[in-house]
């Protein structure tokens, strides 16, 4: 495919200077290994090609790379101040009761104590109750099981964020 037939948002991403493209990818995922892998595979003919590259890069991340990626995510129920992405993704907690927020804080702390990192879930479209139930269920996992679940959840988050990065903004 030529750039004239590549969707506009994707063509813009493909044309970004390397430093700008890497910065945009870092906004999607804090893993430098993941960002470098996606950058190295540019240009992308379709968004599906970009998503496939993301999935492949995610599968190759080491434990240290996953930890770097997770460090870019705030705890559920406590999005980073001034971070519209985290706030949008965690919208399901926005209207949660004080009781549910307190439960999530307690569960987040217990999870972090057990696994050494924040509870990570693709929060987009989930209610506060669904996220609470997920952390309650996952806290019983082994570290190995949880690492692979985190890898899968990060992959889902990255796809959503990449889709937003390359979406058409022509109206």
C-alpha positions in Angstrom: 0.0 0.0 0.0 1.2 3.5 -0.7 0.8 6.4 1.7 -2.0 7.8 -0.5 -4.1 4.7 0.4 -3.0 4.4 4.0 -5.6 5.9 6.4 -4.8 9.5 7.3 -4.2 8.9 11.0 -1.9 6.0 10.3 -0.1 7.9 7.5 0.5 10.7 10.0 2.0 8.3 12.5 4.1 6.7 9.8 5.4 10.1 8.8 6.3 11.3 12.4 10.0 12.0 13.1 11.5 9.1 15.0 11.6 10.9 18.4 8.0 12.2 18.0 6.8 8.7 17.1 8.6 7.1 20.0 7.1 9.7 22.4 3.6 8.9 21.0 4.2 5.2 21.5 5.4 5.9 25.0 2.0 7.5 25.7 0.4 4.3 24.7 2.8 2.0 26.6 5.6 2.9 28.9 7.8 -0.1 27.8 10.7 1.2 25.8 11.3 -2.3 24.3 7.7 -2.3 23.0 7.9 1.2 21.6 11.3 0.5 19.9 9.9 -2.7 18.4 6.9 -0.9 16.9 9.1 2.0 15.7 11.4 -0.4 13.9 8.5 -2.0 12.0 7.2 1.3 10.5 5.7 2.1 8.1 2.4 0.3 8.6 0.0 -0.2 5.7 -3.1 -0.8 8.0 -4.1 -0.4 11.6 -4.3 -4.2 11.8 -0.6 -4.4 10.8 0.1 -2.0 13.7 -2.0 -4.0 16.1 -0.3 -7.3 15.0 3.2 -5.6 15.6 2.0 -4.5 19.0 0.8 -8.0 19.9 4.1 -9.5 18.7 6.1 -7.0 20.7 4.0 -7.6 23.8 4.6 -11.3 23.5 8.4 -10.7 23.5 8.5 -8.5 26.6 10.6 -9.7 29.4 9.5 -9.5 33.1 11.6 -6.3 33.4 9.9 -4.8 30.3 6.4 -5.7 31.7 7.4 -4.0 35.0 8.4 -0.9 33.0 5.1 -0.9 31.1 3.1 -1.4 34.4 4.9 1.5 36.0 3.1 3.8 33.5 -0.3 2.8 34.9 -1.9 4.4 37.9 -3.9 2.2 40.4 -7.6 1.6 39.5 -9.7 4.3 41.1 -6.8 6.8 41.3 -6.0 8.1 37.8 -3.0 10.4 37.5 -4.1 14.0 38.0 -4.1 15.8 34.6 -4.1 12.5 32.7 -7.1 12.4 30.5 -6.3 8.9 29.2 -6.3 7.3 32.6 -9.4 9.2 33.6 -11.2 8.1 30.4 -10.2 4.5 30.8 -11.1 4.3 34.4 -14.5 6.0 33.9 -16.2 3.0 35.5 -14.8 4.1 38.9 -15.8 7.8 38.5 -19.3 7.4 39.9 -18.4 4.6 42.4 -19.7 4.8 45.9 -17.3 5.7 48.7 -17.6 2.1 49.9 -16.5 0.7 46.5 -13.6 3.2 46.3 -12.5 2.2 49.7 -12.7 -1.5 48.8 -10.7 -0.9 45.6 -8.0 1.0 47.6 -7.7 -1.9 50.0 -7.7 -4.5 47.3 -5.2 -2.5 45.2 -2.9 -2.4 48.2 -3.2 -6.1 48.9 -2.6 -6.9 45.3 0.4 -4.7 45.1 1.8 -6.2 48.3 1.5 -9.7 46.8 2.7 -9.1 43.3 4.9 -6.0 43.6 3.0 -3.9 41.1 -0.3 -2.2 40.5 -3.4 -4.2 39.6 -3.6 -3.9 35.8 -6.8 -4.5 33.9 -8.2 -3.1 30.6 -10.7 -0.9 32.4 -12.3 0.6 29.3 -16.0 -0.3 29.4 -15.9 -1.9 32.8 -17.8 -0.9 35.9 -16.2 -0.3 39.3 -17.9 -3.5 40.5 -16.5 -5.5 37.6 -13.0 -4.2 38.4 -13.4 -5.0 42.1 -14.6 -8.5 41.3 -11.6 -9.0 38.9 -9.0 -8.0 41.5 -10.7 -10.2 44.1 -10.5 -13.1 41.7 -7.0 -12.5 40.4 -5.4 -11.9 43.8 -5.4 -15.7 44.3 -3.3 -16.3 41.2 0.3 -17.3 41.2 2.8 -14.7 40.1 3.4 -16.6 36.9 -0.3 -16.7 36.1 -0.7 -13.1 36.9 2.2 -12.0 34.8 0.6 -13.6 31.7 -2.8 -12.1 32.6 -1.1 -8.7 32.9 0.6 -9.2 29.5 -2.8 -9.9 28.0 -4.5 -6.9 29.6 -1.6 -4.6 28.6 -2.1 -5.9 25.0 -5.8 -4.9 25.1 -4.9 -1.5 26.5 -2.2 -0.9 23.9 -4.6 -1.8 21.1 -7.2 0.7 22.3 -4.5 3.4 22.8 -3.0 2.7 19.4 -6.4 2.9 17.8 -6.8 6.3 19.4 -3.4 7.4 18.2 -4.0 6.6 14.5 -7.8 7.4 14.3 -9.0 9.7 11.6 -9.5 13.2 12.8 -11.0 14.5 9.6 -14.7 15.3 9.9 
